[in-house]
Amino acid sequence: MKSLMYGLVVLASAMSAAPDQAARKPVQLFDGRTLQGWEGDTRKMWRVEEGAIVGGSLDETVPRNDFLCTTRAYGNFVLRVKFKLVGTEGFVNAGVQFRSRRLTDPAHEMTGYQADLGAKYWGSLYDESRRNKTLAEPRPEQLATLKLNDWTWHRRYLIGTFLLAAAFLVNKYFEYADHLGHGQGPWASTFLAVYFTLTGLHGLHILGGMVVMAYFIGPGAHMWRSNPERFANRIEYTGLYWHFVDLVWIFLFPVLYLL
């Protein structure tokens, strides 16, 4: 099974079993950085990437089921979780166990109820390691809320990055205009020659990144539906390029503006 699950635990609330007792303060199960408070195969199977709990692989076949569990037990509760399931080859599936416990033989398995995630199983109630069958299926109106091949949030972040880059270039335009208006062009001194050369090259890198982002926001967005894995790969490389641009500016700013 080649699969990869992105599960970002946003909020979980532990409720008292007594109906007349007020709900307790929400408990955050995941700190967004580490797997503190969780137990499982954290050396190979489970990890934290970009503020999310990630399990599985897109490069290797996952040989068996594997589960990441909270180290604390909870009574009655309401669990709120955001998830993303990607992959196209094999049985791409994941789930959220509740009212469950880890087995000892085999130790990687769980027994209990599972909110199933995956094609043909979205939102189903599955009985893991007991009856091993689906006990209930979601209603059609519940399935209608499922966002398949949706990249709304990614697009918002991409547009936000594009606008910030545009604001940076506008600010640089007024900065250049002020220098040139006072006769402080690259010919005026060695420092200004270096300043205009380095910031100009940096501006060209930003402009190039904006062109790529504009393509993926606009005409290239259709790739998300026709080939989502290829599209995600292109967006990832765009992000890496933008990290490079950020690192260059982190170096240039103190050298040119503070020293």
N, C-alpha and C positions, 0 to 999 in steps of 0.2 A: 504494500500500500504506500504510494507516494502521496503524502499529504502534508499540509502546513496549516496550522491554526494560529491565528492571532486572536488572543483573548484579553481584552483590556478590562480589568475589574474596576468599575467606576465607583460603585457604592453598594454596601450590603448592610442591612439593618437587622439586628437581633431583637425579636419581639418576645415579650413575656407570654407564657402559656395562659396566664390569668386574663380573661377578657376585660376586666375592669382596671387593669394596670396600664398606665400610659406607656407608649412605645419608648424604648430606650434610644439613646443618641446613636446615630448611624455609625457603623464600624467600617473603616476602609480596610479591605483585605489585602490590597496590593499598593505598595508605596510608589510605584512607577519607576523604580530604579533597581531594586534587588528582589530576591526571592525569600527574603526574611519572613518567617511565618508560614513557609511552605516546605513540604518534603516530597522527595521523589528523585528521579534520575536527573539531577541538575548539572551533571558533567557533560552529557551528550544530548539528551532528549529535550530538556526544558531550559529556557534561557530568557533573558530580558533584552528586547531590541526596540529602540525608539519608543520607550515608555509603555511597552506592551509585553505581556507574557506570550512567548512563542514556543510552539512544540512541533515536532515532526521535521520533515525535510522535503525539499523539492528536487534534491539530487540523488538521494538514496532511498531504497525501499525500506519502509518501516516494518520490521519483522513481526511485531506483535502490538497488542494494545498496551498503552502505558498511561499512567495517571499522575497528576500533580495534586497533592492534597494539602489542605490547611492543617497546621499543627494543632489548632484549637477546634473544639467541637462546639456546635451551636444548637440551640433548641428551636423554637419557632422563629421564623425569619422571613424576610422578603429580600431576595437577591436581585440586584440590578447589574447587568453585565453587557458590555459591548463586545462583539466578536466579529472576526473576519476569517473566512475559510477560503483558501486558494489552492489551486492544483487542478490538473486535467487528466492525469494518468492514474489508473488503478482505482482503488476504493478510497475516495477522498471523503473522510468522515471524522467527526469529533463529537464532543458532548460535554455536558455539565452534570456531574454526579451530585445527588443530594439524598439525605436519609440513607447514607451509604457508609461502608467501612472497608478498609483495606484488608485483603486476604493475606494469609501467611504462606499459602502454597497454591498457586505461585504468588510471590510477594508483589509482583507488578500489577496484579489484577485488583478490581474493586467488586464489591457486591452491593447491590441496592438499585435505586431508581436513577434513571438518566434522562435528562432533557436532550434528545438526540439532535445533531446538527449534520446536515448533508443532504444531497439529492435523494428524493423519495422518502426521507426521514425527518425533514425539517419540523421541529417542534413536537415530534412524537415522544411519548413516554415509553421508555424501554426498560425492561427489567434485566439488569446486568448480572451475569454469573449465577442467576437463580433459574427463572423460567426461560431466560434468553429469548425473549420475544417482545414484540411491540404490544403494549397494553392499551394504548389510546392514541388516536391521531388528532392533529389539530383541525379546527373548523376552517372552511374556505376563507372566511373573512379574516382569520388570523394569519393565514398564509399570504394574504394580499398585502400585509405590512412588511413582508420580507423584501429586502433590497438586494436583488441579484445584479451583479456587474455594475454596482453603483460606485461612482468615484466623486460624489458631491463634495465631501470634505477635502479630498485631495485637490480638487479643482479650486476650492476656496483658498487653500493655502498657496496654491500656485499663482492665483490672481493677486493675492496679498503680497507675495514676494515680488511679482512683476511691478506692482504699484510702488512698493518701497524702492525698488531699483530705479524706477522712473523719477521718483522724488529725489533720490541721490544725484542723478544726472542733472536734474533741474538746479539743484543746489550748487553743483559743480559749475554749471553754466554761469550763474551769477557770480561765483567766486572768480572764475576766469575773467569775466567782464570787468570786475572791480580791479583786478591786477593790471589788465591791459589798459584800462582807463587811466591808471596812474603811471603808465609807462613802464610797468614792471613785467615785461615780456621775457621769454626765455633767453633773449640776447643780453638782458640787463646784468646778469650775474651767473656764476656757476651754479649757485643754489637754485635759482629760478629755472635754469636749464634742466637741472636734475628733477626739480619739482614738476615742471610741465611734462617732462618725458615720462616719469613714473606714473603720475596721476592720469596722464593721457592714455597710457597703455592699459592702466587699470580700468579706465572708463570704457575702452574698446572691449575689454573682456566682459564687462557688465552688459554692454550693448549686445554682444554676441549671445550671452545668456538670455537676455530678454527676447531676442529673435527666436531662440529655441523654445522658450516658455510660451511665447505667443503662438507658435505653431501647435504645441500640444493643447493649449487652451482652445484654439480655433480648429483649423482643418484637420490636425492630427488627432483630435479627440475621438474620432470614429474608430481608431485602432483599439480603444478600450473594449469595445463590443466584439470586434472581429478577431482580435488576438490579445486578450488581456494580459497574458504573461509577458509578451513582447513589449506591450505598452508600459507595464510596471517596470520592466528592465530599463527602458529608455528614461522613465521618470527618475529611477534610482541613479542612473549615470548623470542626469541633469543635476540632481541634488548633490552628488559628489563634486561635480564641477563648481557648483555654487559654494560649497564648503571651501574649495580651493580659493575662490575669489574672496571669500570672507577672511581667510587666513592671510592672504596678501595684504588686505586692508588693515588687519590687526598689526601687521609689521610696518606698513607705510605710515599710518596715522601718527604713532609716537615719533618716528624718525623725522617726518616732515613738519609736524605741527607742534610737537612738544619739546624736542631737543633744541 
